[in-house]
Amino acid sequence: MLSELQTIVKAVGQLLLGKEEQIKLALCCLLARGHLLIEDLPGMGKTTLAQSLAKVLGLSYQRVQFTSDLLPGDIIGGSIFDQGKGSFRFHPGPVFTQVLLADEINRSTPKAQSALLEAMEERQVSVDSISHALPEPFFVIATQNPLSQAGTYALPESQLDRFLMCLSLGYPPAEAEKALLMGRDPRERLPELKALVDLHKLKHIQAQVEAVKASEALITYIQRLVQFTREHESFYCGLSPRAAMALLRSAKAWALLHGRDHVLPDDVQAVVPAVVEHRVQGQFGNASSAEGQQNLSRLLLNSVAVMAP
C-alpha cells in the first residue's frame, strides 16, 4: 500500500513540480474523507492538482466556475417537467461526481456557496424534499483567490469548517520552475496520466486510515492543542470538537502515507497548519490574514509540549 501511495504522489508530482508536500496533504485529505480548500493566486496549479489527482485515482471529475451570477441549481441540478411523462424529473448537476472542483468559490454569492454545505457534510443533496445520494467517494476541491482581490465574497466560518484542510501552493522553487519552462505544458500531459488504483482499492485505503492506531497519550496531546486555542488570549475563539476530530483523522492519513499503522506526534504537527489555520482567528491586528493565521499555528505548536508537564 505504501508503494502505491508513493507512486500516486510521484505521478502527480511530475505535473506539479516542486510541490510534494502539498500533494501529500491533498491526498491525505481525500483519504481521510475530507474536503480541500486551496487559497492562492491564479496560475499556481490549483486546477492541475485537482485534475491529476482525479486521473491517477480513477475518479470522475467535474469543474464548476463560480461567478457572481451562479445559482444553487447550477451546482446541484433541478427538476424539469417531462412532457412525455407528464411529471417532473430530476436532472443532476455537476455536484454528482467523485471529484468536484469548485473553482474560485469566493467569487460567487453566499447563496451559491451555501449550496455545497449539505453536499459536503451529508454526501447528499435535497431537491423538492427528496434526497439524492452523491457518488462515493465525494471529494470537493475548492479554490479561492485572496480576499484582497476585487469581486470576492469571504466564506463564512460555518463553510470554512466544512473543509478538512486548507493549503496554498505558492510559487515553485527556481529549479522546478526552470524544469517547467523547459518541458511540456502540464495541461498537455494530463491525458497521459493513467489510473493507478481502482475504486475498490481506494475505498480499502480509506478504511485503512480509520484503522490507524492513536494512543491515549497522542489523543491527550491533541486535546491539549485544542484546549490551548480555547484558553490563550491570542485566539479569538477556540477550535471545535469537529476540528479536533479533523486533526486526528488527518494525522492518521499522514501516518499511513508514510508507512505507519500508528500516529506519532510528528504526524499531528505535520498537518496542524493545513487543518488549523483556516479555522482560527486572532484577537489583534492582522488576525484574519494568512500571515496572522500562520503565526497562530506556530504559536500553538511552539507552546504545547508533546508530553504533558
Backbone bond lengths (Angstrom), bond angles and torsions (degrees), N, CA, C in turn:
res aa  C-N    CA-C-N  psi(-1)  N-CA   C-N-CA  omega(-1)  CA-C   N-CA-C  phi
1 M - - - 1.470 - - 1.527 111.35 -
2 L 1.344 115.49 -40.13 1.462 119.24 179.65 1.519 110.81 -60.06
3 S 1.332 116.62 -43.63 1.463 120.04 -179.11 1.525 111.10 -64.32
4 E 1.330 116.87 -35.84 1.466 119.94 177.98 1.512 111.25 -65.43
5 L 1.320 116.77 -43.77 1.463 120.64 179.67 1.522 110.72 -65.25
6 Q 1.328 116.78 -40.69 1.459 119.82 178.13 1.524 111.68 -65.40
7 T 1.335 116.45 -35.18 1.459 120.50 177.39 1.523 110.81 -66.05
8 I 1.331 116.64 -38.16 1.466 120.91 177.83 1.530 110.42 -63.47
9 V 1.334 116.38 -46.59 1.472 120.78 179.13 1.522 110.24 -61.00
10 K 1.323 116.75 -42.20 1.466 120.74 -179.20 1.522 111.38 -65.70
11 A 1.340 117.26 -40.34 1.461 120.91 -178.96 1.523 111.20 -64.14
12 V 1.324 116.92 -44.34 1.471 120.17 178.18 1.522 110.06 -67.98
13 G 1.333 116.16 -35.60 1.463 120.76 -179.84 1.508 114.17 -65.64
14 Q 1.330 117.42 -19.80 1.461 119.93 176.52 1.525 111.78 -71.48
15 L 1.330 116.74 -21.23 1.455 120.93 176.81 1.528 111.95 -99.87
16 L 1.326 115.61 -35.67 1.466 120.67 -179.42 1.524 107.18 -107.64
17 L 1.312 116.00 85.96 1.455 121.75 -169.90 1.528 112.07 -72.42
18 G 1.337 115.78 137.89 1.451 120.99 174.19 1.508 115.33 74.31
19 K 1.344 117.59 18.77 1.464 120.87 -176.01 1.526 111.92 -128.31
20 E 1.325 116.45 41.81 1.461 120.10 -175.24 1.530 112.41 -61.69
21 E 1.316 117.48 -42.21 1.465 119.85 -178.17 1.523 110.83 -64.13
22 Q 1.335 117.62 -43.34 1.468 120.39 179.29 1.526 111.08 -65.25
23 I 1.327 117.13 -36.76 1.470 120.08 177.43 1.524 110.02 -64.64
24 K 1.321 117.01 -42.50 1.465 120.88 178.38 1.530 110.82 -61.41
25 L 1.325 116.27 -43.18 1.462 119.57 179.78 1.527 111.15 -64.10
26 A 1.338 116.91 -41.91 1.461 120.63 178.79 1.523 110.78 -62.54
27 L 1.328 117.14 -42.55 1.457 121.11 178.44 1.528 110.68 -65.57
28 C 1.321 117.42 -41.25 1.464 120.89 176.75 1.523 111.32 -60.58
29 C 1.306 116.09 -38.75 1.463 121.08 179.55 1.522 110.39 -60.72
30 L 1.317 117.06 -44.02 1.462 121.20 178.83 1.526 110.82 -67.76
31 L 1.333 117.08 -44.32 1.462 120.35 -178.78 1.524 111.59 -64.02
32 A 1.328 117.11 -29.41 1.458 121.83 178.85 1.527 112.06 -86.06
33 R 1.331 116.93 7.45 1.477 123.61 177.63 1.523 111.87 63.52
34 G 1.337 115.94 36.45 1.456 119.62 178.41 1.512 111.64 -108.55
35 H 1.323 115.40 -167.46 1.465 122.33 177.31 1.524 108.12 -128.46
36 L 1.332 115.42 154.00 1.465 121.10 -170.41 1.520 111.00 -119.98
37 L 1.326 116.32 133.67 1.455 123.33 173.44 1.518 108.56 -113.04
38 I 1.326 116.58 127.74 1.459 121.34 178.41 1.525 108.56 -116.69
39 E 1.308 116.33 119.03 1.469 120.88 178.62 1.519 108.51 -110.05
40 D 1.316 115.78 118.72 1.460 118.87 -178.98 1.520 109.49 -167.31
41 L 1.314 115.30 169.98 1.451 122.14 175.84 1.528 109.94 -69.20
42 P 1.338 117.49 157.48 1.469 119.60 176.08 1.525 111.59 -61.40
43 G 1.334 116.18 148.25 1.450 121.54 174.18 1.512 116.26 83.89
44 M 1.336 117.29 15.40 1.465 120.61 -177.50 1.530 113.08 -93.27
45 G 1.314 118.10 -6.37 1.461 120.27 178.37 1.518 114.67 106.20
46 K 1.327 117.17 16.76 1.466 120.22 -177.75 1.531 110.91 -63.54
47 T 1.331 116.58 -46.26 1.460 120.66 179.94 1.525 110.94 -66.69
48 T 1.314 117.25 -39.15 1.464 121.02 177.92 1.521 111.17 -60.17
49 L 1.321 117.17 -40.75 1.460 121.10 178.44 1.522 110.70 -61.84
50 A 1.333 116.60 -46.27 1.463 120.35 -178.54 1.522 111.55 -63.96
51 Q 1.331 116.52 -46.48 1.462 119.95 -177.97 1.522 112.27 -66.21
52 S 1.324 116.81 -42.21 1.463 119.81 -177.32 1.525 111.24 -69.03
53 L 1.321 118.23 -37.38 1.456 120.41 176.52 1.524 110.97 -62.17
54 A 1.331 116.08 -44.57 1.465 119.99 179.10 1.530 110.77 -61.43
55 K 1.326 116.99 -40.38 1.461 120.88 -177.71 1.527 111.83 -66.03
56 V 1.338 117.28 -50.12 1.463 119.56 -175.00 1.523 111.86 -71.27
57 L 1.343 117.42 -21.72 1.458 120.50 178.21 1.525 112.16 -94.63
58 G 1.328 117.03 -0.46 1.451 120.96 177.21 1.515 113.90 66.97
59 L 1.325 117.42 35.17 1.460 122.11 -176.06 1.525 111.07 -107.58
60 S 1.323 115.53 150.43 1.465 120.36 175.13 1.526 109.13 -69.54
61 Y 1.331 116.30 151.41 1.473 120.99 -171.07 1.522 109.97 -140.19
62 Q 1.328 115.25 135.63 1.464 121.84 173.61 1.522 108.63 -136.63
63 R 1.320 114.92 150.29 1.469 120.58 179.01 1.522 109.08 -125.49
64 V 1.317 116.47 133.03 1.463 122.64 175.65 1.516 108.08 -119.89
65 Q 1.317 115.95 122.62 1.458 120.77 176.17 1.521 108.49 -86.47
66 F 1.312 117.28 111.72 1.466 121.42 -178.51 1.524 109.36 -80.75
67 T 1.318 115.26 125.46 1.462 122.66 179.08 1.523 108.80 -132.02
68 S 1.320 115.83 171.46 1.464 119.49 -175.43 1.525 112.98 -66.34
69 D 1.344 118.15 -21.55 1.468 120.12 -179.36 1.526 112.62 -102.70
70 L 1.327 118.05 12.20 1.459 121.47 179.24 1.529 109.86 -70.02
71 L 1.327 116.70 136.71 1.456 122.49 179.71 1.530 110.00 -108.85
72 P 1.338 117.64 154.26 1.467 119.99 178.19 1.526 113.12 -54.08
73 G 1.341 116.69 -38.05 1.453 119.96 179.64 1.517 113.50 -63.97
74 D 1.348 116.47 -24.72 1.465 120.05 177.39 1.527 111.55 -69.44
75 I 1.322 116.15 -17.15 1.459 121.20 -177.98 1.529 111.09 -100.39
76 I 1.337 116.15 -51.20 1.462 119.68 -172.80 1.523 113.35 -94.53
77 G 1.340 117.62 -14.89 1.452 120.58 -177.56 1.524 111.22 96.24
78 G 1.324 116.69 -171.58 1.463 120.13 -178.54 1.514 111.47 -169.60
79 S 1.321 114.88 173.03 1.461 121.20 -179.50 1.523 109.91 -90.80
80 I 1.312 116.08 131.01 1.459 123.29 179.98 1.527 108.75 -121.80
81 F 1.318 116.07 136.80 1.464 120.15 -176.95 1.523 110.74 -71.20
82 D 1.316 115.86 126.78 1.460 123.45 178.17 1.524 108.16 -98.02
83 Q 1.327 116.70 105.38 1.458 119.85 -176.36 1.521 112.15 -63.26
84 G 1.320 117.19 -33.84 1.462 120.14 -179.22 1.514 112.13 -64.11
85 K 1.329 117.03 -40.17 1.457 120.70 -179.06 1.518 112.84 -95.95
86 G 1.328 116.19 -10.38 1.461 119.47 179.66 1.516 113.62 67.89
87 S 1.312 116.89 30.42 1.459 120.24 -178.52 1.529 109.02 -150.98
88 F 1.330 115.42 168.08 1.459 121.01 178.58 1.536 109.60 -85.53
89 R 1.325 115.36 141.55 1.458 120.91 179.01 1.521 108.82 -128.44
90 F 1.328 115.14 134.56 1.464 119.97 -177.31 1.519 110.41 -77.27
91 H 1.336 115.31 128.52 1.461 122.21 174.92 1.526 107.88 -108.76
92 P 1.323 117.35 111.33 1.468 119.42 -176.54 1.525 112.07 -66.25
93 G 1.339 115.55 144.67 1.463 121.93 177.12 1.518 110.77 -90.63
94 P 1.313 117.03 -175.01 1.470 121.39 -176.95 1.520 114.21 -65.47
95 V 1.350 118.57 -12.63 1.456 120.11 178.07 1.527 111.42 -65.83
96 F 1.324 117.17 -18.16 1.459 120.77 -180.00 1.531 109.57 -83.31
97 T 1.301 114.31 74.09 1.455 122.82 179.58 1.518 107.59 -151.70
98 Q 1.305 117.21 172.51 1.466 119.62 -179.44 1.523 112.49 -90.58
99 V 1.319 117.58 -33.59 1.466 122.17 173.51 1.521 107.69 -124.20
100 L 1.312 116.20 116.94 1.461 121.43 179.56 1.522 109.16 -112.30
101 L 1.324 115.71 121.37 1.464 120.70 173.83 1.523 108.59 -94.41
102 A 1.323 116.24 108.73 1.460 122.29 175.34 1.528 107.03 -92.54
103 D 1.317 115.86 89.49 1.456 121.48 -169.78 1.524 111.29 -80.10
104 E 1.328 115.71 128.14 1.470 123.29 -179.67 1.532 110.42 53.74
105 I 1.326 114.95 55.03 1.460 120.91 -174.68 1.524 112.16 -60.97
106 N 1.323 117.62 -28.21 1.456 118.67 -177.86 1.531 113.22 -85.81
107 R 1.334 116.98 11.20 1.469 119.30 170.87 1.524 111.28 -96.09
108 S 1.331 117.81 -2.40 1.463 121.42 176.94 1.527 109.17 -99.36
109 T 1.308 115.89 166.18 1.456 121.24 -179.85 1.526 109.97 -75.08
110 P 1.336 117.66 160.38 1.469 120.05 177.79 1.526 113.50 -55.60
111 K 1.316 118.29 -31.76 1.471 120.70 179.98 1.519 110.52 -63.40
112 A 1.322 117.27 -42.45 1.463 120.43 178.83 1.529 110.74 -71.99
113 Q 1.325 116.45 -38.31 1.464 119.73 178.28 1.520 111.14 -59.82
114 S 1.335 116.31 -41.25 1.465 120.14 -176.12 1.519 112.38 -69.28
115 A 1.333 117.86 -15.41 1.460 119.94 179.19 1.526 111.35 -62.98
116 L 1.321 116.78 -22.09 1.467 120.29 -179.71 1.530 112.82 -87.11
117 L 1.345 117.46 -12.31 1.464 119.67 -172.16 1.517 112.38 -59.03
118 E 1.334 117.45 -53.58 1.460 120.42 -178.85 1.519 110.83 -63.33
119 A 1.340 115.69 -40.87 1.467 119.54 -178.93 1.525 111.00 -60.92
120 M 1.325 117.28 -43.35 1.454 120.87 -177.10 1.524 111.94 -70.89
121 E 1.311 117.37 -35.75 1.461 120.49 -175.37 1.525 112.62 -88.43
122 E 1.327 116.66 -43.06 1.457 121.01 -172.73 1.523 113.81 -101.34
123 R 1.343 117.12 -8.31 1.472 120.63 -176.34 1.524 111.46 58.73
124 Q 1.328 116.19 34.04 1.455 121.83 176.34 1.518 108.50 -157.64
125 V 1.335 116.51 163.45 1.457 121.90 173.49 1.523 108.21 -129.00
126 S 1.319 116.11 151.47 1.458 121.65 -179.90 1.520 109.42 -117.11
127 V 1.331 115.67 125.80 1.456 122.67 177.41 1.517 107.68 -131.82
128 D 1.334 116.59 125.46 1.466 121.66 -178.31 1.525 111.13 55.03
129 S 1.327 116.01 43.10 1.467 123.26 176.88 1.527 113.33 66.50
130 I 1.307 117.96 13.75 1.463 122.31 177.76 1.525 108.35 -114.96
131 S 1.340 116.09 130.00 1.465 121.06 -179.64 1.519 110.56 -90.67
132 H 1.315 115.39 137.59 1.463 121.68 179.63 1.524 107.62 -123.57
133 A 1.331 116.12 119.84 1.462 120.79 -178.77 1.520 110.76 -71.55
134 L 1.319 115.07 144.25 1.466 121.51 178.00 1.527 109.94 -92.06
135 P 1.328 117.62 159.69 1.469 120.21 179.14 1.524 111.25 -60.42
136 E 1.300 115.34 159.10 1.463 122.15 178.35 1.531 109.01 -121.22
137 P 1.328 118.80 127.38 1.470 126.88 -1.70 1.523 111.40 -76.24
138 F 1.329 115.30 162.29 1.464 121.61 176.17 1.521 107.51 -124.48
139 F 1.322 115.66 116.13 1.464 122.03 -172.22 1.521 108.95 -129.58
140 V 1.328 116.53 117.17 1.456 122.25 177.84 1.524 109.16 -97.95
141 I 1.325 115.67 125.40 1.459 121.29 169.07 1.527 106.40 -112.26
142 A 1.311 116.24 108.38 1.458 120.99 -179.99 1.527 108.99 -104.07
143 T 1.303 116.38 137.86 1.457 120.28 175.45 1.519 108.88 -113.00
144 Q 1.307 115.71 148.90 1.462 119.09 174.54 1.516 109.50 -143.48
145 N 1.319 114.25 147.76 1.451 121.05 176.26 1.525 109.25 -85.40
146 P 1.320 118.15 155.51 1.467 119.92 176.99 1.525 110.97 -54.04
147 L 1.327 116.70 141.25 1.463 121.43 -176.24 1.519 112.50 -64.26
148 S 1.326 117.30 -15.32 1.462 120.17 178.33 1.522 111.66 -71.71
149 Q 1.341 117.22 -16.79 1.457 120.15 179.85 1.520 110.55 -79.43
150 A 1.328 115.74 154.09 1.458 121.07 -175.86 1.519 110.84 -69.48
151 G 1.355 114.80 149.28 1.458 121.04 173.00 1.508 114.83 74.30
152 T 1.332 117.93 32.38 1.459 120.25 179.48 1.528 110.55 -115.08
153 Y 1.322 115.82 149.40 1.460 123.06 177.03 1.534 107.26 -121.02
154 A 1.304 117.18 119.85 1.468 120.27 -176.94 1.521 110.67 -62.49
155 L 1.331 116.27 137.65 1.457 120.67 175.45 1.523 109.20 -70.44
156 P 1.323 118.39 135.96 1.467 119.85 177.66 1.521 111.06 -69.50
157 E 1.336 115.80 159.06 1.463 120.36 -177.78 1.517 111.94 -58.27
158 S 1.334 117.11 -35.75 1.461 120.24 -178.56 1.520 111.67 -63.28
159 Q 1.329 116.99 -33.88 1.459 119.16 179.00 1.524 111.41 -83.33
160 L 1.315 117.66 -35.17 1.466 119.84 175.26 1.520 110.76 -57.99
161 D 1.337 116.15 -37.75 1.451 120.50 -178.07 1.520 112.24 -69.25
162 R 1.345 117.88 -16.63 1.465 120.79 177.36 1.529 111.64 -73.63
163 F 1.319 116.63 -18.92 1.466 120.24 179.91 1.524 108.98 -88.21
164 L 1.320 115.23 123.94 1.457 119.54 179.69 1.518 110.27 -63.69
165 M 1.339 116.35 -41.54 1.460 121.43 -178.03 1.520 111.04 -134.67
166 C 1.314 114.80 155.75 1.461 122.33 171.24 1.528 106.68 -136.17
167 L 1.318 115.74 131.36 1.466 118.82 179.46 1.517 110.85 -143.09
168 S 1.314 114.59 168.27 1.458 122.55 177.75 1.521 108.05 -126.50
169 L 1.333 116.53 136.20 1.460 120.04 -179.96 1.524 111.39 -79.24
170 G 1.309 117.01 -42.39 1.453 120.48 178.66 1.523 112.91 72.72
171 Y 1.324 115.80 176.21 1.465 120.94 178.35 1.532 109.81 -70.55
172 P 1.313 117.89 145.18 1.471 119.91 179.07 1.524 110.86 -73.83
173 P 1.344 117.29 156.11 1.469 120.08 172.16 1.530 109.91 -59.84
174 A 1.310 115.73 156.73 1.469 120.80 -175.19 1.522 112.11 -56.28
175 E 1.336 117.00 -45.11 1.460 120.10 -178.22 1.525 111.54 -65.72
176 A 1.336 116.25 -38.94 1.460 119.99 178.96 1.530 110.59 -66.78
177 E 1.333 116.63 -39.04 1.460 119.27 179.50 1.528 110.92 -68.28
178 K 1.319 116.78 -36.30 1.462 120.18 177.27 1.526 110.38 -63.50
179 A 1.351 116.80 -43.26 1.460 120.83 177.78 1.519 110.81 -63.50
180 L 1.330 116.28 -35.51 1.466 120.48 177.81 1.519 111.31 -65.12
181 L 1.317 116.33 -43.31 1.463 120.60 -178.52 1.522 112.34 -70.14
182 M 1.321 117.08 -31.38 1.457 120.55 -178.21 1.532 112.71 -85.22
183 G 1.326 116.50 -16.51 1.460 120.49 -178.30 1.515 112.78 -100.15
184 R 1.318 115.19 -167.11 1.463 121.25 178.86 1.518 110.51 -79.01
185 D 1.317 115.03 155.31 1.457 120.47 175.29 1.528 108.62 -61.59
186 P 1.356 117.80 127.01 1.468 119.87 -179.71 1.528 113.32 -54.72
187 R 1.332 117.01 -31.97 1.471 119.03 179.95 1.519 111.88 -65.15
188 E 1.333 117.13 -28.22 1.459 120.53 177.07 1.530 111.81 -74.64
189 R 1.323 115.95 -23.33 1.458 120.37 -177.55 1.518 112.63 -90.13
190 L 1.329 117.88 -11.47 1.459 120.77 -178.66 1.532 112.98 -55.51
191 P 1.345 119.37 -45.57 1.467 118.54 -179.34 1.523 114.01 -61.14
192 E 1.331 117.09 -18.32 1.455 120.24 -178.81 1.526 112.89 -81.09
193 L 1.331 117.16 -14.97 1.460 120.20 179.91 1.526 110.13 -67.79
194 K 1.314 115.76 139.29 1.455 121.72 178.68 1.530 109.85 -113.53
195 A 1.320 115.94 151.60 1.459 120.81 175.48 1.525 109.45 -66.59
196 L 1.318 116.89 127.45 1.466 121.88 -177.05 1.527 112.50 -98.84
197 V 1.317 117.21 -16.60 1.470 122.06 175.28 1.520 108.08 -138.79
198 D 1.322 116.79 155.88 1.458 119.90 174.06 1.527 109.08 -98.07
199 L 1.327 116.17 175.79 1.461 120.89 -175.40 1.524 111.23 -62.83
200 H 1.311 117.03 -39.94 1.468 120.33 179.91 1.526 110.45 -61.22
201 K 1.329 117.42 -44.30 1.455 121.44 179.91 1.516 111.55 -65.79
202 L 1.326 116.83 -39.66 1.463 120.24 179.96 1.524 110.73 -63.98
203 K 1.317 117.32 -43.21 1.465 120.31 178.32 1.528 110.54 -64.06
204 H 1.326 116.76 -34.88 1.465 120.58 177.54 1.529 110.19 -64.68
205 I 1.329 117.09 -42.28 1.463 120.40 179.05 1.528 110.39 -64.19
206 Q 1.337 116.97 -41.46 1.460 120.47 177.74 1.525 110.87 -61.06
207 A 1.330 116.26 -38.44 1.464 119.76 177.56 1.529 110.69 -66.59
208 Q 1.328 116.79 -34.42 1.464 120.52 178.77 1.526 111.78 -65.87
209 V 1.339 116.39 -31.54 1.470 119.62 176.70 1.527 109.85 -59.57
210 E 1.321 116.49 -44.20 1.461 120.20 -179.30 1.522 111.57 -66.34
211 A 1.343 117.09 -24.49 1.465 120.83 -178.67 1.523 113.24 -85.11
212 V 1.330 117.73 -9.09 1.469 120.25 177.93 1.528 108.77 -63.07
213 K 1.313 116.43 134.30 1.463 121.60 -173.45 1.530 110.95 -85.29
214 A 1.314 114.78 144.68 1.464 122.18 174.31 1.522 107.39 -130.33
215 S 1.313 117.40 120.06 1.463 121.56 -177.47 1.526 110.75 -70.69
216 E 1.317 114.90 165.30 1.465 119.80 178.12 1.530 110.57 -63.27
217 A 1.332 116.20 -35.95 1.473 119.70 178.84 1.525 110.91 -65.55
218 L 1.338 116.68 -37.00 1.460 121.24 178.68 1.525 110.38 -67.72
219 I 1.334 115.75 -41.90 1.467 119.98 177.23 1.529 110.12 -61.40
220 T 1.317 116.06 -41.17 1.472 120.51 178.58 1.523 110.85 -62.34
221 Y 1.339 117.03 -38.39 1.468 121.05 177.61 1.529 110.68 -61.76
222 I 1.328 117.00 -44.41 1.471 120.54 177.91 1.523 110.15 -63.13
223 Q 1.321 116.80 -40.71 1.466 120.08 178.73 1.525 111.25 -61.38
224 R 1.324 116.15 -40.71 1.465 119.23 -179.56 1.528 111.35 -69.08
225 L 1.336 117.19 -34.17 1.461 119.98 174.91 1.530 110.46 -62.22
226 V 1.314 115.81 -47.17 1.457 120.61 -179.29 1.522 110.79 -64.73
227 Q 1.341 116.02 -43.03 1.457 119.88 -178.20 1.526 111.37 -63.92
228 F 1.331 117.26 -34.14 1.464 120.95 178.69 1.527 110.81 -59.80
229 T 1.332 117.13 -41.17 1.470 119.74 -179.69 1.530 111.52 -67.78
230 R 1.325 116.62 -23.60 1.470 120.47 -178.80 1.521 112.34 -84.67
231 E 1.322 116.10 -18.23 1.463 119.17 -173.48 1.523 113.50 -112.95
232 H 1.341 118.26 -27.60 1.466 119.71 -174.58 1.526 111.06 -76.16
233 E 1.301 115.88 140.67 1.457 121.44 -174.58 1.531 113.59 -66.40
234 S 1.326 118.15 -18.95 1.464 120.35 -178.32 1.524 112.97 -73.20
235 F 1.332 116.62 -18.90 1.464 120.75 -176.90 1.525 110.31 -97.88
236 Y 1.329 115.01 131.12 1.469 119.71 178.39 1.523 110.72 -66.88
237 C 1.321 116.66 -42.78 1.462 121.17 174.47 1.526 107.92 -148.99
238 G 1.324 115.35 155.74 1.445 120.40 -174.61 1.519 113.55 -86.17
239 L 1.325 115.36 169.24 1.454 121.68 178.06 1.523 110.04 -71.07
240 S 1.316 115.94 144.29 1.459 122.21 -178.41 1.523 110.78 -84.29
241 P 1.338 118.14 166.94 1.469 120.14 173.06 1.530 112.34 -57.60
242 R 1.325 117.81 -34.36 1.464 119.54 176.93 1.521 110.82 -63.79
243 A 1.331 117.42 -36.98 1.459 120.57 177.04 1.528 110.88 -66.23
244 A 1.324 117.48 -37.72 1.461 120.72 177.42 1.528 110.70 -63.33
245 M 1.328 116.94 -42.47 1.458 120.70 177.46 1.518 110.84 -65.77
246 A 1.323 117.44 -36.41 1.466 121.14 177.47 1.525 110.65 -64.43
247 L 1.318 116.47 -38.84 1.461 120.94 179.14 1.531 110.53 -64.19
248 L 1.324 116.58 -41.68 1.461 120.48 179.72 1.524 111.18 -67.56
249 R 1.341 117.72 -45.90 1.461 120.60 -179.80 1.517 111.38 -62.08
250 S 1.324 116.83 -41.13 1.462 120.73 -179.73 1.522 111.07 -66.10
251 A 1.334 116.41 -40.32 1.465 120.56 178.87 1.524 110.73 -64.95
252 K 1.330 117.26 -37.33 1.467 120.61 176.84 1.525 110.74 -63.54
253 A 1.337 116.73 -43.59 1.468 119.91 178.96 1.520 111.06 -64.29
254 W 1.330 117.21 -39.47 1.469 121.16 179.29 1.533 110.00 -65.09
255 A 1.340 117.02 -39.72 1.462 120.77 178.10 1.529 110.50 -63.62
256 L 1.334 117.13 -45.21 1.462 120.68 179.39 1.524 111.10 -62.13
257 L 1.322 116.51 -40.27 1.458 121.07 179.86 1.528 111.53 -62.00
258 H 1.325 116.23 -24.26 1.460 120.70 -179.65 1.526 111.63 -106.10
259 G 1.332 116.49 19.74 1.459 121.15 169.99 1.506 116.29 80.56
260 R 1.337 118.56 20.41 1.463 120.53 179.92 1.525 110.99 -112.57
261 D 1.330 115.78 148.82 1.461 120.44 176.63 1.521 111.62 -102.55
262 H 1.326 116.79 12.98 1.459 122.30 177.83 1.531 108.66 -144.88
263 V 1.313 116.12 154.59 1.460 121.84 -176.01 1.522 110.41 -92.50
264 L 1.323 115.82 133.97 1.461 122.66 173.92 1.536 109.48 -104.59
265 P 1.328 117.69 158.27 1.474 119.14 173.68 1.530 112.32 -55.56
266 D 1.335 117.23 -33.33 1.468 120.44 177.93 1.524 111.31 -60.41
267 D 1.342 117.37 -34.54 1.467 120.64 178.48 1.525 110.74 -65.98
268 V 1.313 115.62 -41.89 1.475 120.01 177.98 1.520 109.97 -62.62
269 Q 1.329 116.47 -46.77 1.459 120.61 -177.49 1.529 111.65 -64.87
270 A 1.337 117.23 -31.43 1.463 120.35 -179.48 1.525 112.37 -67.64
271 V 1.333 116.91 -30.43 1.476 119.72 -175.98 1.526 112.94 -101.47
272 V 1.323 117.64 -7.98 1.474 119.80 -177.75 1.531 112.84 -54.04
273 P 1.352 120.06 -50.19 1.475 117.80 -178.68 1.520 113.33 -57.14
274 A 1.340 117.70 -43.98 1.461 120.63 -176.94 1.522 112.21 -70.17
275 V 1.323 117.45 -31.64 1.461 121.21 -176.45 1.525 111.95 -87.90
276 V 1.325 117.05 -32.57 1.459 120.84 -168.38 1.524 113.84 -97.70
277 E 1.335 118.05 -39.16 1.465 119.79 -165.19 1.522 113.82 -61.50
278 H 1.343 118.97 -35.93 1.461 119.36 -179.63 1.528 112.32 -79.89
279 R 1.341 116.46 -4.58 1.458 120.46 -178.47 1.525 112.91 -102.46
280 V 1.325 118.36 -10.59 1.456 120.42 -174.33 1.524 110.84 -112.67
281 Q 1.303 113.75 151.94 1.457 121.68 173.21 1.516 107.71 -133.48
282 G 1.335 115.26 146.73 1.453 119.60 178.98 1.518 111.56 -94.90
283 Q 1.293 115.08 169.90 1.456 121.47 -178.41 1.522 112.72 -83.76
284 F 1.338 117.05 -20.88 1.455 118.63 -166.98 1.523 112.45 -127.29
285 G 1.311 115.76 152.11 1.465 124.21 166.74 1.505 114.73 46.51
286 N 1.347 115.34 -116.46 1.464 121.29 -174.51 1.520 111.14 -84.17
287 A 1.334 116.53 43.21 1.456 121.77 -173.74 1.512 112.97 -57.49
288 S 1.335 116.70 -36.20 1.458 119.66 -174.52 1.520 112.99 -94.08
289 S 1.331 117.55 -5.15 1.451 119.68 -178.81 1.518 110.67 -75.18
290 A 1.343 116.11 161.81 1.456 120.14 179.05 1.526 110.48 -60.40
291 E 1.328 116.10 -40.74 1.468 119.60 -179.71 1.525 110.68 -64.53
292 G 1.340 115.97 -41.35 1.458 119.47 179.15 1.515 112.20 -63.38
293 Q 1.338 116.67 -40.34 1.468 120.06 179.06 1.525 111.62 -68.55
294 Q 1.331 116.89 -36.18 1.465 119.94 176.21 1.526 110.47 -64.50
295 N 1.324 116.46 -38.97 1.459 119.81 178.15 1.525 110.85 -63.36
296 L 1.326 116.58 -36.90 1.463 120.32 179.85 1.527 111.04 -67.36
297 S 1.327 117.38 -40.86 1.463 118.91 179.75 1.530 110.93 -68.51
298 R 1.333 116.94 -36.27 1.470 119.65 176.30 1.527 110.39 -65.57
299 L 1.344 115.76 -41.97 1.463 119.70 177.23 1.524 110.44 -59.35
300 L 1.316 116.34 -41.82 1.456 121.04 -179.70 1.529 111.66 -61.76
301 L 1.337 116.16 -49.72 1.469 119.70 -177.40 1.524 112.34 -68.03
302 N 1.336 116.37 -34.71 1.464 119.85 -177.55 1.530 111.85 -78.59
303 S 1.314 117.49 -20.59 1.472 120.30 -172.87 1.525 112.96 -96.37
304 V 1.331 117.40 -24.87 1.460 120.67 -175.96 1.524 109.02 -103.85
305 A 1.303 115.78 114.08 1.464 120.85 179.24 1.524 111.16 -72.76
306 V 1.324 115.99 152.40 1.462 119.93 179.25 1.524 110.72 -63.48
307 M 1.315 116.22 -43.81 1.455 121.17 178.41 1.519 109.36 -98.86
308 A 1.325 115.99 135.60 1.459 119.92 179.87 1.533 109.66 -64.91
309 P 1.322 117.08 138.80 1.471 120.07 -179.72 1.529 110.78 -66.58
